[in-house]
Amino acid sequence: MSVIDLRSDTVTQPSAGMLDAMAKAATGDDVYGEDPTVNGLETELAKRLGFAAALFVPTGTMSNLLGLMAHCERGDEYIVGQQAHTYKYEGGGAAVLGSVQPQPLEVQVDGSLDLAHVAAAIKPDDFHFARTRLLALENTMQGKVLPLEYLARARSFTHEHGLQLHLDGARLYNAAVKLGVDAREITQHFDSVSVCLSKGLGAPVGSVLCGSAELIGKARRLRKMVGGGMRQAGLLAAAGLYALDNNVQRLADDHDNAQCLAEGLRAAGYDVEPVQTNMVYVQMGDRAEAIKTFAAERGIKLSAAGRLRMVTHMDVSREQIEQVVAAFVDFLRK
């Protein structure tokens, strides 16, 4: 039985072409700055996204952590969404390792933060308070794409209030493909951007932090401090370069498959949220464990949650999506 894994787009396997690129990669010691493939990836992605410099790191969690710590000093604060990955799902790293206080706010239905609420959360210039330094956004946010108009307003807002603006762009390219724009149309509004290569783009490992030369210089020192300095990392960077050159536009296939899945489940009677990119959310309530077990018996891997998230990716075909819909239909019947 072939396994259909919808838990996340992090489960993708490297393709034959990607493995070939990795096998042929030129390498050197990246801690010394001597790995040509890592240097090439950093230069290429910085150029594509409109930044002066970039830094290759093992994970998106580390990329975001370095960005937050490079922007903020001990006792500073960043404003972030309650459901944002940097706040909720990264082990509290900014607070634990950077002594940076998060100020979480409720996320709006469209995935944005209400800028009026952000303004109200900015602390006065008073030694009783942490210093508000940074606004952190996420795109996509639980599969939702932040509108370009909102990003422009957020940029103006942060300039007006003397804040920096960071983007957790783990699925930046999903957002760009959905909007039909070059990714630079999104990243132009930010002071720093974290891009994940190991989700929908299909690389086995790696994220890249982009920003100014000064910020990346600080992040490079911090990377060493938190154990992120790698040696012959060109093997991994080659996968990232292959992904950027070959796997961006195909994200539209994942979006189409997610729409197909959502439509099939909705027709079967499930409560399915509107879908924009590659994430499908279904309200399962107390049936979550039962559907996980039922699906597993049919070779389908799901997460058990009342608000069930299913993520399409390059290793899930349209035929397999139809198999998943059929399993959910059978679940209701039984």
Secondary structure, 3 states (H helix, E strand, C coil): CCCEECCCHHHCCCCHHHHHHHHCCCCCCHHHCCCHHHHHHHHHHHHHHCCCEEEEECCHHHHHHHHHHHHCCCCEEEEEECCCHHHHCCCCHHHHHHCCEEEEECCCCCCCCCHHHHHHHCCCCCCCCCEEEEEEEECCECCECCCHHHHHHHHHHHHHHCCEEEEEECCHHHHHHHHCCCCHHHHCCCCEEEEECCCCCCCCCCEEEEECHHHHHHHHHHHHHCCCCCCCCHHHHHHHHHHHHHCCCCHHHHHHHHHHHHHHHHHHCCEECCCCCCEEEEECHHHHHHHHHHHHCCCEECCCCCEEEEECCCCCCHHHHHHHHHHHHHHHHC
